[in-house]
Amino acid sequence: MDATIEDTDVAVGDPESVGGLAYRLKLADNALVARKAAAVKALDLTESQCKVLTLLADGVPKSATHLAREALVTSQTMTGIVKNLEANGLVNRHPSPDHARVMLVSLTETGVTKATQAHELARHVESALRQAMSGNDYQQLLLLLERAVDLVPGLDIA
């Protein structure tokens, strides 16, 4: 890919037709998720399960709805992830003391161990990417992505 990317017209039906930026972000996300998934396969976990374990690693029980928001998935998807983690003895569910109908999810002792291992593997993948990028590119990438997150909600699209 060239060092500069031109803003060109893209034909309808081309994967980039909905936006070159969105397409490239999704490609990068898919590549990173796939690499993390390969790294955590040795733990007999999926990348999504590892994300949930990491979100629970602070020791604060969370509802599946809360976890879904943090993991950027639907509540239905999170329910399936939590059920699988519970079946493997990595999390348990218990009623919220504040809301009787809400179930909270927390790590078991085995879950804490797996969460630590998964976090280390995921950190290793991101560290390897940072080392593979030249100079300050990694830091610049993070700053540009944060800037885009801040700018997009206020864009005038009328």
N, C-alpha and C positions, 0 to 999 in steps of 0.2 A: 504494500500500500504506500502511496506517495506520502511525503512528509507533510504536504498540504492537501486538504480535501476540498474540492470545489463544490459550491452549492449549485447543483445542476438539476434540470428537470428530470424527473423519474417517471417512467410509464406506469399507468395503472396496472396492477397485477404483479409488479416487481416488488419483492419483499421490502424494499426501501420506500415504496410509494406512500407509506403512512408516516414517513419521517426518517431521514438518515440517522439522526441522533438516537431516536427511540430504538431503531433496529440495531445500531451498534451497541447501545447499552444492554439490550437483551442478549446479544451475542456474547458480550463480556460476562454478563451474569451467568449465562448458561455454561460458559467455559469454566468459570470459577466454581460454580456449584458442582459440575461434573468432576473437577479435580479434587474438591473436598470430599465428594462422595467416594471416590476411589481411595482416598486417604483413610477414611473412617470405616471402610469395608472390613478391615481387620478386626474392628470392634463389634462386628455383626450389627451395625446400625446404619440407618440411612442418613443422608445429610440433613433432612428435615427433622428426624428424631434428635440428632445432635444439636440442632438449633434450639429445640425445646429444652433439652437438658441444660444447655448453656443459659437459657432464659430463666431457668429455675435455680441455677447454681448460687444465686444470692441468698438462698434460704427462705425467701418470702413466698408462701403459697399463693398461687394465682389461679383464677378461673380459666377454663378453656377459651372463653370469649376474649379475655385479656391476653392470653397467650397467642391467640389467632391474630389479634391486632398487632402485637409486637413482632410476630413472625411473618406478617403480610400474607396470610392465607385465610380461607373462609373458616367459619366456625365448624362446618361439617368436616372439612379436612383435618382441623385440629382435633376434633373428637376422635377420628380414626387414629391419628398419631398417638394421642394420649392412651387410647385403649390398647394399642400395641405395646407401648412402653409399660403400661400397667401389667399386661400379660407376661412381660419379660422381667417383672419385679423391679423395674427401675423408678417407677413413680407410684404413688398411692393417691387416691381421691378421698376426700372427707368433707362433710358439710361445713359451710362457712358459719362462723359464730354470729355473723351479722345478718345473713340472709339464708334462711332455712332451705330454700330451693336451689341455692347456688352451691355447686361442688367445687372445692379448691383442690389443686394439684400440687404435690410437693415431691421432692426426691426422696427415695429410700437411701439407705447407706450404700447399697450397690450402685444406685443412680448417681450418687455424689462422686464415686470413684470413676464411673463411666463418663460423667460430665467433665471431670478434670482431664481425662485422657482425650476425649473428643475435642475439648477446647485447645489442648496443646497441638493436636494434629491440624486443626483449622488454622491456628496461628502460624504453624510451620508453612502451610500453603501460602498464606498471605505474605509471610516473610520472604519466601522464595520469590514471589512475584515482585516484591519491593526490591530485592537484590538483583533481579533480572532486568529491571528498568534502569535506564541511565540517569545519572545525575539526580536532579530534584524532580524528575518526571512523576514519580509516585506521589510525592507530596502535592505537586501541582495538580495532578489528577483529582486527588481528594478535595482540594480547595475548589476546583472548578465544578465538581459534582455538588458540593455543598452550596455553591453560588447558584447553580441551576435549580436546586431544590427551593432555595429562597425566592428566586425570581419567578418561577413558573406560576405559582398561584395568583400573582398580580398582573400577569400578561393581559394586554388588551386584545381580545380575539374577535371583537365586533367588526 
